[in-house]
Amino acid sequence: MACPPETPISGVSPFLLTEERAYRQWRETKLAGRFLGPERLMVPVGDPEHLSEAERTALLERVSRCNMVFYRCTDGGRTMDRGQVRRFAAALGLVRLDNNLCSEEDGVSELRVSPDGPQAEYIPYTDRPLSWHCDGYYNPPHRRIRAMLLHCVSDAPEGGENAYMDHELLYIRLRDENPAWIEALSHPRAFTIPPNVVNGETLRAAQSGPVFSVDPASGRLHMRYTARLRNIRWREDGPTRAAAARIRELLGGDDNPDILRYRLRPGEGVVCNNVLHARTGFTDDVGGGHQRLIYRARYLDRIAGT
């Protein structure tokens, strides 16, 4: 009966293994509507604080198909400050920010290399590669991250390319290959994140949960995942281990057509319903004053109308 433990508000969920007809109908629509290539998902935006109806429609239409959209500010290479990022996101229905340990007071994080301080302990604030994950995989259910935004203020001279994969497409691959994997990954203790303890103080308790679940607020598929191998405890059974290994294979291959790779330029960004994403390592030119800076905003909301 995957995906337990949650079910949609009403109607028949295509994400229940017992509802094969609903799944086939949803699958057909999903595969027919996807875009191949980041440029087809790119929407030019003149003034991100005052979207035209055509711009907003184009942004939401792509998200409804692919759970993500790229945008490019076209006003003379314009970029945005943190307040403008929040107002742009609000126009897409994103309001409830998730404040975390390393975000600023307004809930927006500045992702740049931090050589010291508490941020230096976390890979997003280094120049090292960032493995595949969905944001907030360590959060409790009431702080489920449903959407996120990345906005490039300045790019690195070398590296820093992101990769993205719509988690609904990964679900299709896994369910078509072996429905037992979906059953295992929907278990409420599919994997556990150990507690975050610093200097004897528990900043975050251990968190167990499923990889796949149905969001009770929307009836849509939610994914909780990290490709980290250290300090992650997967449930000790054969189907779970096999499913986790298959996910790593699908995300690690160069021949997966559903993986989109794109290096954000200044004034560009991505908004998504918390799809799978990763990042290559990069090199800053600190002496020349050229440092990669990405604004990240994470939301408890889904993007409007999706």
VMD Tcl script that draws the C-alpha trace (Angstrom):
set ca {
  {0.00 0.00 0.00}
  {2.74 2.50 -0.82}
  {3.08 5.37 -0.31}
  {2.31 5.12 3.42}
  {2.01 6.63 5.96}
  {0.27 9.62 4.33}
  {-2.49 9.86 1.75}
  {-3.90 12.77 -0.28}
  {-6.82 14.91 0.82}
  {-9.28 13.32 -1.61}
  {-9.48 11.20 -4.74}
  {-7.46 8.18 -5.82}
  {-3.71 8.56 -5.44}
  {-1.52 7.28 -8.30}
  {1.20 6.77 -5.70}
  {-0.57 3.86 -4.02}
  {0.67 0.54 -5.40}
  {-2.89 -0.77 -5.30}
  {-4.06 1.92 -7.75}
  {-2.40 0.77 -10.96}
  {-4.89 2.41 -13.30}
  {-4.49 5.81 -11.63}
  {-0.72 5.40 -11.75}
  {-0.72 4.58 -15.47}
  {-2.85 7.63 -16.26}
  {-0.64 9.93 -14.16}
  {2.54 8.37 -15.63}
  {1.37 8.94 -19.21}
  {0.59 12.60 -18.53}
  {3.86 13.14 -16.67}
  {6.09 11.67 -19.37}
  {4.24 13.45 -22.18}
  {4.66 16.85 -20.54}
  {8.31 16.86 -19.57}
  {10.88 19.20 -21.14}
  {14.32 17.95 -22.10}
  {17.10 20.47 -21.51}
  {17.47 23.45 -19.18}
  {17.11 26.03 -21.95}
  {13.55 24.85 -22.60}
  {12.87 25.41 -18.91}
  {14.35 28.94 -18.96}
  {11.98 31.90 -18.68}
  {13.27 35.46 -19.26}
  {12.03 37.85 -16.58}
  {12.15 41.62 -16.98}
  {11.36 42.79 -13.45}
  {11.27 39.88 -10.96}
  {9.44 42.01 -8.37}
  {6.65 42.85 -10.80}
  {6.03 39.80 -12.96}
  {3.82 40.22 -15.99}
  {0.94 37.79 -16.28}
  {2.69 36.13 -19.24}
  {5.92 35.67 -17.25}
  {4.12 34.24 -14.24}
  {2.11 31.89 -16.44}
  {5.26 30.67 -18.21}
  {7.04 30.06 -14.90}
  {4.16 28.13 -13.35}
  {3.45 26.14 -16.51}
  {6.97 24.72 -16.52}
  {6.84 23.91 -12.83}
  {3.51 22.13 -13.28}
  {5.14 19.87 -15.86}
  {8.63 19.39 -14.47}
  {8.53 20.55 -10.84}
  {11.18 23.15 -11.69}
  {11.84 26.24 -13.79}
  {14.91 28.36 -14.53}
  {14.65 32.13 -14.86}
  {16.94 34.82 -16.24}
  {16.73 38.47 -15.23}
  {17.03 40.38 -18.50}
  {17.23 43.96 -17.22}
  {20.89 44.76 -17.94}
  {22.35 41.82 -16.03}
  {20.29 42.71 -12.98}
  {20.45 40.49 -9.93}
  {18.40 40.58 -6.72}
  {19.04 41.20 -3.05}
  {17.55 38.97 -0.36}
  {14.39 41.05 0.00}
  {13.75 40.97 -3.74}
  {14.28 37.20 -3.76}
  {11.56 36.85 -1.12}
  {9.12 39.06 -3.01}
  {9.78 37.24 -6.29}
  {9.12 33.90 -4.57}
  {5.96 35.27 -2.95}
  {4.56 36.03 -6.41}
  {4.82 32.27 -7.05}
  {3.02 31.38 -3.84}
  {6.10 30.81 -1.67}
  {5.74 32.58 1.67}
  {6.54 30.28 4.59}
  {10.34 30.27 4.78}
  {12.20 27.56 6.67}
  {14.67 29.24 9.00}
  {17.66 27.02 9.65}
  {20.91 27.14 11.60}
  {22.86 28.94 8.88}
  {20.25 31.19 7.30}
  {20.10 34.94 7.84}
  {17.42 36.43 10.08}
  {15.07 36.79 7.10}
  {15.35 33.05 6.35}
  {17.48 33.43 3.19}
  {20.88 31.72 3.22}
  {23.98 33.12 1.55}
  {25.83 30.14 0.09}
  {29.49 31.07 -0.17}
  {32.73 29.57 1.07}
  {33.02 30.16 4.81}
  {36.55 29.30 6.01}
  {35.59 29.44 9.69}
  {32.61 29.69 12.02}
  {29.68 27.26 12.30}
  {28.87 27.42 8.58}
  {32.26 25.93 7.69}
  {31.05 22.61 9.12}
  {28.44 22.24 6.37}
  {29.32 21.32 2.76}
  {27.04 23.93 1.06}
  {29.35 26.57 2.59}
  {32.49 25.02 1.11}
  {33.83 24.64 -2.42}
  {33.59 20.84 -2.27}
  {31.13 18.85 -4.40}
  {27.64 18.53 -2.95}
  {26.09 15.09 -3.43}
  {22.53 14.38 -4.54}
  {19.82 15.30 -2.05}
  {16.46 16.92 -1.49}
  {16.60 19.88 0.87}
  {15.50 19.36 4.46}
  {15.89 15.57 4.48}
  {16.79 15.89 8.16}
  {13.71 17.99 9.03}
  {10.72 16.61 10.98}
  {7.42 16.22 9.07}
  {5.97 19.53 10.30}
  {8.93 21.31 8.67}
  {8.72 19.48 5.36}
  {10.57 21.45 2.64}
  {8.22 21.55 -0.32}
  {9.98 24.14 -2.48}
  {13.27 25.98 -2.80}
  {14.86 28.80 -4.77}
  {18.49 29.31 -5.77}
  {19.52 32.73 -7.12}
  {23.01 33.41 -8.46}
  {24.52 36.73 -7.38}
  {28.01 35.83 -8.62}
  {29.36 32.62 -10.13}
  {32.72 30.97 -9.54}
  {35.47 31.44 -12.15}
  {35.53 27.66 -12.49}
  {33.04 24.93 -11.57}
  {29.87 25.13 -9.50}
  {27.57 23.42 -11.98}
  {24.29 22.12 -10.59}
  {22.48 18.95 -11.59}
  {18.74 18.44 -11.16}
  {16.31 15.54 -11.52}
  {12.57 15.68 -11.06}
  {11.89 13.23 -8.22}
  {8.64 12.14 -9.90}
  {10.65 10.82 -12.86}
  {12.89 8.87 -10.51}
  {9.79 7.41 -8.86}
  {8.55 6.24 -12.28}
  {11.88 4.57 -13.07}
  {11.92 2.72 -9.76}
  {8.25 1.68 -9.78}
  {8.44 0.42 -13.37}
  {11.52 -1.64 -12.57}
  {10.39 -3.07 -9.23}
  {7.31 -1.97 -7.26}
  {8.77 -3.69 -4.18}
  {11.38 -0.92 -4.08}
  {8.62 1.68 -3.74}
  {7.09 -0.35 -0.92}
  {10.43 -0.44 0.88}
  {11.22 3.23 0.32}
  {7.78 4.22 1.63}
  {8.39 2.59 4.99}
  {8.22 5.14 7.86}
  {11.74 4.15 8.95}
  {13.32 3.71 5.51}
  {16.33 5.71 6.65}
  {17.42 7.64 9.71}
  {19.52 10.77 10.07}
  {21.49 10.70 13.35}
  {21.24 13.65 15.74}
  {23.31 16.78 15.13}
  {25.40 17.18 18.29}
  {27.90 20.05 18.67}
  {30.00 20.38 21.82}
  {27.69 18.08 23.68}
  {24.54 20.03 22.72}
  {21.90 18.36 20.55}
  {20.97 20.89 17.86}
  {18.68 18.44 16.06}
  {17.32 15.09 17.21}
  {17.61 11.91 15.14}
  {15.03 11.86 12.36}
  {13.57 8.77 10.70}
  {11.15 8.74 7.81}
  {10.28 7.41 4.37}
  {11.99 8.30 1.11}
  {8.66 8.56 -0.74}
  {5.43 9.80 0.81}
  {2.27 11.57 -0.29}
  {2.09 15.15 0.93}
  {-1.17 15.45 2.89}
  {-1.44 19.15 2.00}
  {-1.45 18.61 -1.77}
  {-1.72 14.90 -2.58}
  {1.55 15.18 -4.52}
  {4.64 13.02 -4.22}
  {7.25 14.13 -1.71}
  {10.81 12.78 -1.64}
  {13.24 12.78 1.28}
  {16.73 11.72 0.25}
  {20.46 12.17 0.58}
  {23.21 10.28 -1.23}
  {25.55 10.69 1.74}
  {27.05 7.37 2.78}
  {28.40 8.40 6.19}
  {26.13 8.80 9.21}
  {23.03 7.62 7.33}
  {21.30 4.52 8.65}
  {19.24 2.71 6.02}
  {16.68 0.16 7.18}
  {18.28 -3.26 7.38}
  {16.34 -5.28 4.81}
  {17.11 -6.47 1.30}
  {14.60 -4.43 -0.75}
  {15.56 -1.18 0.99}
  {19.26 -1.73 0.42}
  {18.67 -2.73 -3.21}
  {16.45 0.30 -3.83}
  {19.01 2.67 -2.31}
  {21.73 1.15 -4.49}
  {19.57 1.54 -7.61}
  {18.94 5.22 -6.82}
  {22.70 5.79 -6.57}
  {23.16 4.07 -9.96}
  {20.50 6.17 -11.66}
  {21.86 9.43 -10.25}
  {25.49 8.52 -10.83}
  {25.29 7.59 -14.50}
  {26.15 9.94 -17.36}
  {23.47 8.41 -19.61}
  {20.40 9.42 -17.61}
  {18.40 11.74 -19.93}
  {16.29 13.02 -17.03}
  {19.24 14.70 -15.30}
  {19.56 18.38 -16.22}
  {22.92 20.07 -15.74}
  {23.27 23.83 -15.69}
  {25.70 26.39 -14.30}
  {23.82 29.43 -13.05}
  {25.11 32.83 -14.18}
  {24.64 36.10 -12.30}
  {20.99 37.14 -12.44}
  {19.80 33.59 -13.09}
  {18.08 31.19 -10.75}
  {15.96 28.11 -10.33}
  {12.69 27.61 -8.47}
  {11.50 24.07 -7.82}
  {9.28 21.81 -5.77}
  {12.36 20.48 -3.94}
  {13.58 18.22 -6.72}
  {16.74 16.16 -6.41}
  {19.83 18.29 -6.95}
  {23.62 18.20 -6.65}
  {26.59 20.52 -7.28}
  {30.12 20.08 -8.59}
  {33.08 21.55 -6.75}
  {34.32 24.99 -7.73}
  {37.26 27.36 -7.44}
  {36.95 30.95 -6.23}
  {39.33 33.77 -7.16}
  {39.57 35.19 -3.65}
  {42.57 37.38 -4.44}
  {40.73 38.90 -7.38}
  {37.60 39.47 -5.34}
  {35.57 36.96 -7.35}
  {33.64 34.64 -5.02}
  {30.65 32.45 -5.79}
  {27.51 33.64 -3.98}
  {24.12 31.96 -4.23}
  {21.02 33.00 -2.32}
  {19.00 30.01 -1.14}
  {15.44 30.18 0.17}
  {13.64 27.06 1.37}
  {9.87 26.95 1.81}
  {7.21 24.94 3.60}
  {4.88 25.77 0.67}
  {4.66 24.23 -2.79}
  {4.80 26.55 -5.78}
  {1.33 27.96 -6.50}
  {-1.02 25.85 -8.57}
  {1.31 22.87 -8.79}
}
mol new
graphics top color blue
foreach p $ca { graphics top sphere $p radius 0.5 }
foreach p [lrange $ca 0 end-1] q [lrange $ca 1 end] { graphics top cylinder $p $q radius 0.2 }
display resetview
